[in-house]
Amino acid sequence: MIEASVAQRQQFILAVLVTLGMTATVGGALGFEHIGGYIPCALCLLQRDPYYYGIPLGILAILTSVLKLPVWTTRTLLVLVGISMLVGAGIGVYHAGAEWHFWDGPSTCATTAQGISSDVGDLLGDLDAKHAPSCTEAALRVFGLSFAGWNVIASLVLAAIALRGAAKA
C-alpha cells in the first residue's frame, strides 16, 4: 500500500510538472508574439494546438490524482497528453525541416495573426516596417534552432514526462 501511494504521489508530481511545462511553453510563444512582436506563421499557430488540448488534459490529470479517482483515469489522461506532445513534436519537425529547406513547406502560409494595422493612416508605415511571416524562413534562431526546433525539444521532453507519469502506479 505504501508503494502505491508513493507511485501516485510521483504521478501527481509529473502531472503537475508536464502541465506547468506546457503552460510555460505556450505562454512563451504567446509572449514572443504579443510582447516581442514576432508574427507567427500558420505552422507556428498549428504547433500551439497540441498545447491547447494538452493543458486541459493535464489539469484533469492533476484533479483526478488529487481526488484519488481510479489510477487508470490519471494514467489515461497522461497518455493523451504524451500523445498530443508527440504530435506537436511531429509538426515542429515538419516546420523546422521546411525552414532548413530539407523539404517543401506548405504552399500557403496565410495567417490571421495580428500584426498589420487596420488604421489607414498607419497602413503604409506598417507595410514598410512589418513583414508577413514565412513558414520556410525562421524569424529567429537561438543556438542554431528556430522556434520550431525548440518546440520539438520542448514537446519531446514534455511527452517523456507525461508518459513517465503514465507508467507510474
SEROZA-207086 format. One record per residue (C-alpha): residue number from 0; residue in one letter; y, z, x. Coordinates in pm, 1 decimal, decimal comma. Example, Ala and Ser with C-alpha at 12.3 -4.5 7.8 and 13.67 -1.06 7.14 Angstrom:
0|a|-450,0|780,0|1230,0
1|s|-106,0|714,0|1367,0
This chain:
0|m|0,0|0,0|0,0
1|i|235,0|78,0|287,5
2|e|171,0|-267,2|438,6
3|a|260,7|-431,9|107,1
4|s|594,3|-250,7|86,5
5|v|676,3|-343,7|447,5
6|a|592,6|-709,3|373,2
7|q|801,5|-700,2|55,2
8|r|1093,3|-549,9|246,3
9|q|1065,7|-824,1|508,2
10|q|1050,9|-1084,4|231,8
11|f|1365,4|-935,0|77,2
12|i|1547,0|-938,0|413,3
13|l|1450,4|-1301,2|475,8
14|a|1559,7|-1397,9|122,6
15|v|1900,0|-1236,8|186,2
16|l|1923,6|-1398,4|530,0
17|v|1845,6|-1751,4|407,0
18|t|2081,7|-1717,2|110,1
19|l|2366,2|-1594,2|330,2
20|g|2290,0|-1872,4|579,4
21|m|2303,9|-2139,9|310,3
22|t|2626,8|-1994,4|174,0
23|a|2785,3|-1983,7|519,7
24|t|2676,5|-2339,2|599,7
25|v|2809,2|-2499,6|282,5
26|g|3114,0|-2271,8|298,9
27|g|3183,4|-2401,7|648,0
28|a|3157,9|-2759,7|525,3
29|l|3399,2|-2683,5|241,8
30|g|3631,9|-2513,8|491,4
31|f|3636,1|-2820,1|717,7
32|e|3718,3|-3028,1|410,5
33|h|3983,0|-2814,9|240,1
34|i|4134,5|-2631,5|536,2
35|g|4060,6|-2867,7|823,5
36|g|4144,4|-3183,8|630,8
37|y|3817,6|-3366,8|703,2
38|i|3745,1|-3600,1|415,0
39|p|3368,6|-3610,1|356,2
40|c|3185,8|-3938,3|311,2
41|a|2929,3|-3995,9|37,7
42|l|2640,4|-3888,4|262,5
43|c|2828,3|-3574,2|364,9
44|l|2862,6|-3482,3|-0,7
45|l|2497,1|-3565,2|-66,1
46|q|2389,9|-3330,9|215,2
47|r|2552,0|-3041,6|29,5
48|d|2332,9|-3083,5|-280,0
49|p|2028,3|-2901,6|-135,2
50|y|2254,7|-2604,4|-65,3
51|y|2395,6|-2611,6|-416,6
52|y|2038,9|-2594,9|-550,2
53|g|1910,1|-2360,1|-281,0
54|i|2174,9|-2088,9|-310,1
55|p|2097,5|-2002,1|-675,9
56|l|1724,3|-2010,0|-594,5
57|g|1788,8|-1775,3|-302,8
58|i|1984,9|-1539,9|-526,3
59|l|1697,1|-1543,1|-774,7
60|a|1454,1|-1468,5|-490,2
61|i|1666,1|-1167,7|-393,7
62|l|1674,4|-1049,4|-755,0
63|t|1300,2|-1088,6|-806,0
64|s|1244,8|-885,3|-491,0
65|v|1491,1|-612,2|-592,4
66|l|1349,6|-593,8|-945,9
67|k|998,8|-572,8|-798,9
68|l|872,7|-865,1|-1002,2
69|p|534,7|-1007,5|-900,3
70|v|536,0|-1117,4|-536,2
71|w|441,9|-1473,6|-630,6
72|t|779,8|-1521,0|-804,0
73|t|975,6|-1442,6|-487,6
74|r|730,9|-1646,9|-281,6
75|t|765,6|-1948,7|-513,3
76|l|1144,4|-1930,8|-506,5
77|l|1148,0|-1910,9|-126,4
78|v|912,5|-2209,7|-103,7
79|l|1153,7|-2404,4|-325,9
80|v|1444,6|-2300,4|-101,9
81|g|1245,9|-2412,6|202,5
82|i|1169,1|-2748,5|43,7
83|s|1533,3|-2802,1|-53,0
84|m|1639,4|-2729,2|305,7
85|l|1379,0|-2975,3|437,9
86|v|1520,8|-3237,7|200,4
87|g|1867,6|-3154,8|335,7
88|a|1739,6|-3196,8|691,0
89|g|1597,1|-3537,5|597,0
90|i|1930,0|-3652,0|453,3
91|g|2101,2|-3522,4|767,5
92|v|1860,7|-3715,2|993,6
93|y|1932,7|-4033,5|797,3
94|h|2308,5|-3974,7|817,9
95|a|2305,4|-3884,4|1189,1
96|g|2088,9|-4189,5|1262,9
97|a|2337,3|-4410,9|1079,8
98|e|2621,0|-4256,4|1281,8
99|w|2437,3|-4326,7|1608,6
100|h|2359,8|-4679,1|1476,3
101|f|1983,6|-4625,3|1504,0
102|w|1963,0|-4785,2|1158,2
103|d|2198,6|-4919,5|894,9
104|g|2384,1|-4673,3|679,5
105|p|2444,7|-4720,3|309,3
106|s|2612,4|-5042,9|202,8
107|t|2893,4|-4845,7|42,4
108|c|3033,2|-4511,3|136,7
109|a|3266,3|-4464,0|-156,3
110|t|3355,2|-4108,3|-240,4
111|t|3573,6|-3929,2|-488,8
112|a|3675,6|-3664,8|-235,5
113|q|4041,6|-3575,3|-244,1
114|g|4244,7|-3695,3|47,4
115|i|4495,3|-3959,7|-51,3
116|s|4789,3|-3850,8|-259,2
117|s|4833,5|-3973,0|-612,7
118|d|5211,2|-3940,1|-571,8
119|v|5351,2|-4292,3|-537,8
120|g|5625,6|-4173,7|-300,4
121|d|5365,5|-4031,6|-58,7
122|l|5107,5|-4305,3|-104,5
123|l|5230,1|-4531,0|174,2
124|g|5261,8|-4236,7|410,2
125|d|4912,3|-4122,4|319,8
126|l|4769,6|-4469,4|376,4
127|d|4911,4|-4465,2|729,4
128|a|4807,2|-4107,4|806,7
129|k|4465,0|-4083,8|641,0
130|h|4160,5|-4298,7|684,4
131|a|3877,2|-4335,5|438,2
132|p|3560,5|-4163,5|554,2
133|s|3280,6|-4367,7|701,9
134|c|2909,4|-4290,8|670,2
135|t|2847,9|-4462,0|1003,2
136|e|3122,8|-4304,1|1215,9
137|a|3123,6|-3932,1|1296,6
138|a|3452,2|-3763,6|1207,3
139|l|3397,6|-3502,0|1478,8
140|r|3134,9|-3426,2|1741,8
141|v|3080,0|-3077,2|1878,7
142|f|2848,5|-3053,5|2180,4
143|g|2747,3|-3413,6|2108,8
144|l|2643,3|-3354,0|1748,6
145|s|2826,6|-3462,6|1435,5
146|f|2844,8|-3259,1|1117,3
147|a|2527,7|-3439,8|1005,9
148|g|2348,0|-3344,0|1326,1
149|w|2448,6|-2980,8|1292,6
150|n|2334,3|-2989,3|930,8
151|v|1988,0|-3098,7|1046,2
152|i|1966,1|-2797,4|1276,4
153|a|2101,2|-2556,4|1014,4
154|s|1869,3|-2695,0|745,6
155|l|1561,4|-2667,4|968,5
156|v|1646,0|-2309,7|1070,4
157|l|1708,3|-2213,1|707,5
158|a|1385,8|-2384,5|596,1
159|a|1194,8|-2188,8|861,3
160|i|1348,1|-1861,0|742,3
161|a|1268,3|-1935,9|377,6
162|l|912,3|-2046,0|449,0
163|r|857,0|-1743,0|673,9
164|g|975,7|-1525,0|385,4
165|a|735,8|-1704,7|152,1
166|a|449,3|-1638,9|394,1
167|k|521,6|-1264,3|390,8
168|a|345,0|-1048,8|130,8
